[in-house]
């Protein structure tokens, strides 16, 4: 079914867009499975190192919920990029490779930020905008164990995407509904971060990439203006 579509360019634009959404969501299900695998491993390792008071099972459940919110909010942005690839009339295999690269970047961001967290015990956020680039040495420093973990993750992601066509429950309605949920979460500003109480529990269950993107958005678009209430023009 996947190859026959590319042999039928006479399909109307709406039908092509629905087909694009179905293919994207099928492969996104594979991305979600790999992402959750990464997050569970990350939370388990962090819990082992930091020994939080809260149960590991509770941390994992809460972490998965917030990771799912972050994933759904990211889907519309990933879909826009995938749509550009899809409507470029490239071969189906090339399209799959392009999507793998897109998803690999998404996964690697989480892995590199997790590596930074385990190296410094802090979350990478506002440090990005201070002009101090020392955090880059922590992120990209060589670590054999992290290199192996990243390679295993990418290999699993590749084979998962290859098997995405076996996912039969995703149809037009399901695919468009999932993308709509992501847009709704974005529109209403549903946070993908748990309550930030500054504790070790928050650092464990929060998605490191969700935290960075939230801080980036706050810095550039949602920063409170500095208002001097004693200025003589304040009440004008």
RODORO-382119 format. One record per residue (C-alpha): chain; x, y, z; residue number from 1. Coordinates in steps of 0.5 Angstrom, whole numbers, plus 500, padded with zeros to 3 digits. Example, Ala and Ser with C-alpha at 12.3 -4.5 7.8 and 13.67 -1.06 7.14 Angstrom:
REM residues 2
+--------+-----+-----+-----+------+
! drenfi !  xx !  yy !  zz ! kenu !
+--------+-----+-----+-----+------+
!      A ! 525 ! 491 ! 516 !    1 !
!      A ! 527 ! 498 ! 514 !    2 !
+--------+-----+-----+-----+------+
//
This chain:
REM residues 236
+--------+-----+-----+-----+------+
! drenfi !  xx !  yy !  zz ! kenu !
+--------+-----+-----+-----+------+
!      A ! 500 ! 500 ! 500 !    1 !
!      A ! 506 ! 505 ! 502 !    2 !
!      A ! 509 ! 504 ! 495 !    3 !
!      A ! 503 ! 505 ! 491 !    4 !
!      A ! 501 ! 512 ! 493 !    5 !
!      A ! 507 ! 514 ! 490 !    6 !
!      A ! 505 ! 511 ! 483 !    7 !
!      A ! 499 ! 515 ! 483 !    8 !
!      A ! 500 ! 523 ! 483 !    9 !
!      A ! 493 ! 524 ! 480 !   10 !
!      A ! 491 ! 524 ! 487 !   11 !
!      A ! 488 ! 530 ! 490 !   12 !
!      A ! 492 ! 535 ! 495 !   13 !
!      A ! 487 ! 533 ! 501 !   14 !
!      A ! 488 ! 526 ! 499 !   15 !
!      A ! 495 ! 526 ! 499 !   16 !
!      A ! 495 ! 530 ! 506 !   17 !
!      A ! 491 ! 525 ! 509 !   18 !
!      A ! 496 ! 520 ! 506 !   19 !
!      A ! 502 ! 524 ! 509 !   20 !
!      A ! 499 ! 524 ! 516 !   21 !
!      A ! 498 ! 517 ! 516 !   22 !
!      A ! 505 ! 515 ! 514 !   23 !
!      A ! 507 ! 520 ! 519 !   24 !
!      A ! 503 ! 518 ! 525 !   25 !
!      A ! 505 ! 511 ! 524 !   26 !
!      A ! 512 ! 512 ! 524 !   27 !
!      A ! 511 ! 517 ! 530 !   28 !
!      A ! 508 ! 511 ! 534 !   29 !
!      A ! 515 ! 508 ! 533 !   30 !
!      A ! 519 ! 514 ! 535 !   31 !
!      A ! 514 ! 515 ! 541 !   32 !
!      A ! 516 ! 507 ! 543 !   33 !
!      A ! 523 ! 509 ! 543 !   34 !
!      A ! 523 ! 516 ! 546 !   35 !
!      A ! 519 ! 512 ! 552 !   36 !
!      A ! 524 ! 507 ! 553 !   37 !
!      A ! 530 ! 512 ! 553 !   38 !
!      A ! 526 ! 516 ! 558 !   39 !
!      A ! 525 ! 510 ! 563 !   40 !
!      A ! 532 ! 508 ! 562 !   41 !
!      A ! 534 ! 515 ! 564 !   42 !
!      A ! 529 ! 516 ! 570 !   43 !
!      A ! 531 ! 509 ! 572 !   44 !
!      A ! 539 ! 511 ! 572 !   45 !
!      A ! 538 ! 518 ! 575 !   46 !
!      A ! 534 ! 515 ! 581 !   47 !
!      A ! 539 ! 510 ! 582 !   48 !
!      A ! 544 ! 515 ! 583 !   49 !
!      A ! 540 ! 521 ! 587 !   50 !
!      A ! 536 ! 516 ! 591 !   51 !
!      A ! 530 ! 520 ! 591 !   52 !
!      A ! 524 ! 519 ! 597 !   53 !
!      A ! 519 ! 518 ! 592 !   54 !
!      A ! 518 ! 511 ! 589 !   55 !
!      A ! 521 ! 509 ! 582 !   56 !
!      A ! 514 ! 507 ! 579 !   57 !
!      A ! 511 ! 513 ! 581 !   58 !
!      A ! 517 ! 517 ! 578 !   59 !
!      A ! 516 ! 513 ! 572 !   60 !
!      A ! 509 ! 514 ! 571 !   61 !
!      A ! 509 ! 521 ! 572 !   62 !
!      A ! 515 ! 522 ! 567 !   63 !
!      A ! 511 ! 518 ! 562 !   64 !
!      A ! 505 ! 522 ! 562 !   65 !
!      A ! 509 ! 529 ! 562 !   66 !
!      A ! 513 ! 526 ! 556 !   67 !
!      A ! 507 ! 524 ! 552 !   68 !
!      A ! 505 ! 531 ! 553 !   69 !
!      A ! 511 ! 534 ! 550 !   70 !
!      A ! 511 ! 529 ! 545 !   71 !
!      A ! 504 ! 531 ! 542 !   72 !
!      A ! 506 ! 538 ! 543 !   73 !
!      A ! 512 ! 537 ! 538 !   74 !
!      A ! 508 ! 533 ! 533 !   75 !
!      A ! 505 ! 539 ! 529 !   76 !
!      A ! 512 ! 541 ! 528 !   77 !
!      A ! 515 ! 535 ! 526 !   78 !
!      A ! 509 ! 534 ! 521 !   79 !
!      A ! 511 ! 540 ! 518 !   80 !
!      A ! 518 ! 538 ! 516 !   81 !
!      A ! 515 ! 531 ! 514 !   82 !
!      A ! 510 ! 534 ! 510 !   83 !
!      A ! 516 ! 538 ! 506 !   84 !
!      A ! 519 ! 532 ! 505 !   85 !
!      A ! 513 ! 528 ! 503 !   86 !
!      A ! 511 ! 533 ! 498 !   87 !
!      A ! 518 ! 534 ! 495 !   88 !
!      A ! 516 ! 528 ! 491 !   89 !
!      A ! 522 ! 524 ! 493 !   90 !
!      A ! 522 ! 516 ! 493 !   91 !
!      A ! 519 ! 512 ! 499 !   92 !
!      A ! 525 ! 510 ! 501 !   93 !
!      A ! 529 ! 516 ! 501 !   94 !
!      A ! 523 ! 519 ! 505 !   95 !
!      A ! 524 ! 514 ! 510 !   96 !
!      A ! 531 ! 516 ! 511 !   97 !
!      A ! 529 ! 523 ! 511 !   98 !
!      A ! 524 ! 522 ! 517 !   99 !
!      A ! 529 ! 517 ! 521 !  100 !
!      A ! 534 ! 523 ! 521 !  101 !
!      A ! 529 ! 528 ! 523 !  102 !
!      A ! 527 ! 523 ! 529 !  103 !
!      A ! 534 ! 522 ! 530 !  104 !
!      A ! 535 ! 529 ! 532 !  105 !
!      A ! 529 ! 529 ! 536 !  106 !
!      A ! 532 ! 523 ! 540 !  107 !
!      A ! 539 ! 525 ! 540 !  108 !
!      A ! 537 ! 532 ! 543 !  109 !
!      A ! 534 ! 528 ! 549 !  110 !
!      A ! 540 ! 524 ! 550 !  111 !
!      A ! 545 ! 529 ! 550 !  112 !
!      A ! 541 ! 533 ! 555 !  113 !
!      A ! 541 ! 527 ! 559 !  114 !
!      A ! 548 ! 526 ! 559 !  115 !
!      A ! 549 ! 534 ! 561 !  116 !
!      A ! 545 ! 532 ! 567 !  117 !
!      A ! 548 ! 526 ! 569 !  118 !
!      A ! 555 ! 530 ! 568 !  119 !
!      A ! 553 ! 536 ! 572 !  120 !
!      A ! 547 ! 534 ! 576 !  121 !
!      A ! 543 ! 540 ! 573 !  122 !
!      A ! 538 ! 542 ! 568 !  123 !
!      A ! 541 ! 545 ! 562 !  124 !
!      A ! 536 ! 552 ! 561 !  125 !
!      A ! 538 ! 559 ! 562 !  126 !
!      A ! 545 ! 557 ! 562 !  127 !
!      A ! 544 ! 557 ! 554 !  128 !
!      A ! 543 ! 565 ! 554 !  129 !
!      A ! 549 ! 567 ! 559 !  130 !
!      A ! 554 ! 567 ! 553 !  131 !
!      A ! 558 ! 562 ! 557 !  132 !
!      A ! 559 ! 556 ! 552 !  133 !
!      A ! 562 ! 551 ! 557 !  134 !
!      A ! 556 ! 547 ! 557 !  135 !
!      A ! 558 ! 545 ! 550 !  136 !
!      A ! 564 ! 541 ! 553 !  137 !
!      A ! 560 ! 537 ! 558 !  138 !
!      A ! 555 ! 535 ! 552 !  139 !
!      A ! 559 ! 533 ! 547 !  140 !
!      A ! 565 ! 530 ! 551 !  141 !
!      A ! 567 ! 523 ! 549 !  142 !
!      A ! 564 ! 518 ! 553 !  143 !
!      A ! 564 ! 511 ! 551 !  144 !
!      A ! 558 ! 508 ! 555 !  145 !
!      A ! 554 ! 514 ! 552 !  146 !
!      A ! 556 ! 513 ! 545 !  147 !
!      A ! 554 ! 506 ! 545 !  148 !
!      A ! 547 ! 508 ! 548 !  149 !
!      A ! 546 ! 513 ! 543 !  150 !
!      A ! 548 ! 508 ! 537 !  151 !
!      A ! 543 ! 502 ! 540 !  152 !
!      A ! 538 ! 508 ! 540 !  153 !
!      A ! 539 ! 510 ! 533 !  154 !
!      A ! 539 ! 502 ! 531 !  155 !
!      A ! 533 ! 501 ! 535 !  156 !
!      A ! 529 ! 507 ! 532 !  157 !
!      A ! 531 ! 505 ! 525 !  158 !
!      A ! 529 ! 498 ! 525 !  159 !
!      A ! 522 ! 501 ! 528 !  160 !
!      A ! 521 ! 506 ! 523 !  161 !
!      A ! 522 ! 500 ! 518 !  162 !
!      A ! 517 ! 496 ! 521 !  163 !
!      A ! 512 ! 502 ! 522 !  164 !
!      A ! 508 ! 499 ! 516 !  165 !
!      A ! 506 ! 494 ! 520 !  166 !
!      A ! 502 ! 498 ! 524 !  167 !
!      A ! 495 ! 497 ! 522 !  168 !
!      A ! 490 ! 501 ! 527 !  169 !
!      A ! 492 ! 508 ! 524 !  170 !
!      A ! 487 ! 511 ! 519 !  171 !
!      A ! 486 ! 518 ! 517 !  172 !
!      A ! 481 ! 519 ! 522 !  173 !
!      A ! 486 ! 517 ! 528 !  174 !
!      A ! 492 ! 520 ! 524 !  175 !
!      A ! 489 ! 527 ! 524 !  176 !
!      A ! 486 ! 526 ! 531 !  177 !
!      A ! 493 ! 525 ! 534 !  178 !
!      A ! 496 ! 531 ! 530 !  179 !
!      A ! 489 ! 535 ! 533 !  180 !
!      A ! 491 ! 534 ! 540 !  181 !
!      A ! 498 ! 536 ! 539 !  182 !
!      A ! 495 ! 543 ! 536 !  183 !
!      A ! 490 ! 543 ! 542 !  184 !
!      A ! 495 ! 542 ! 547 !  185 !
!      A ! 500 ! 548 ! 544 !  186 !
!      A ! 494 ! 553 ! 543 !  187 !
!      A ! 492 ! 552 ! 551 !  188 !
!      A ! 499 ! 552 ! 553 !  189 !
!      A ! 499 ! 545 ! 557 !  190 !
!      A ! 505 ! 545 ! 560 !  191 !
!      A ! 510 ! 539 ! 559 !  192 !
!      A ! 513 ! 540 ! 565 !  193 !
!      A ! 512 ! 538 ! 572 !  194 !
!      A ! 511 ! 543 ! 578 !  195 !
!      A ! 518 ! 545 ! 579 !  196 !
!      A ! 520 ! 545 ! 586 !  197 !
!      A ! 527 ! 545 ! 585 !  198 !
!      A ! 528 ! 538 ! 588 !  199 !
!      A ! 531 ! 532 ! 585 !  200 !
!      A ! 525 ! 529 ! 584 !  201 !
!      A ! 523 ! 534 ! 579 !  202 !
!      A ! 530 ! 533 ! 576 !  203 !
!      A ! 529 ! 526 ! 575 !  204 !
!      A ! 522 ! 526 ! 572 !  205 !
!      A ! 522 ! 532 ! 567 !  206 !
!      A ! 524 ! 531 ! 560 !  207 !
!      A ! 531 ! 534 ! 559 !  208 !
!      A ! 529 ! 537 ! 552 !  209 !
!      A ! 522 ! 539 ! 554 !  210 !
!      A ! 525 ! 543 ! 560 !  211 !
!      A ! 530 ! 546 ! 555 !  212 !
!      A ! 525 ! 548 ! 550 !  213 !
!      A ! 520 ! 551 ! 555 !  214 !
!      A ! 526 ! 555 ! 558 !  215 !
!      A ! 528 ! 558 ! 551 !  216 !
!      A ! 521 ! 560 ! 549 !  217 !
!      A ! 520 ! 563 ! 556 !  218 !
!      A ! 527 ! 567 ! 554 !  219 !
!      A ! 525 ! 569 ! 547 !  220 !
!      A ! 517 ! 570 ! 547 !  221 !
!      A ! 514 ! 570 ! 554 !  222 !
!      A ! 519 ! 574 ! 559 !  223 !
!      A ! 516 ! 579 ! 563 !  224 !
!      A ! 518 ! 586 ! 562 !  225 !
!      A ! 522 ! 590 ! 567 !  226 !
!      A ! 517 ! 595 ! 570 !  227 !
!      A ! 520 ! 600 ! 575 !  228 !
!      A ! 514 ! 602 ! 579 !  229 !
!      A ! 517 ! 608 ! 581 !  230 !
!      A ! 518 ! 611 ! 575 !  231 !
!      A ! 514 ! 618 ! 574 !  232 !
!      A ! 511 ! 615 ! 567 !  233 !
!      A ! 509 ! 608 ! 570 !  234 !
!      A ! 501 ! 611 ! 571 !  235 !
!      A ! 501 ! 614 ! 564 !  236 !
+--------+-----+-----+-----+------+
//
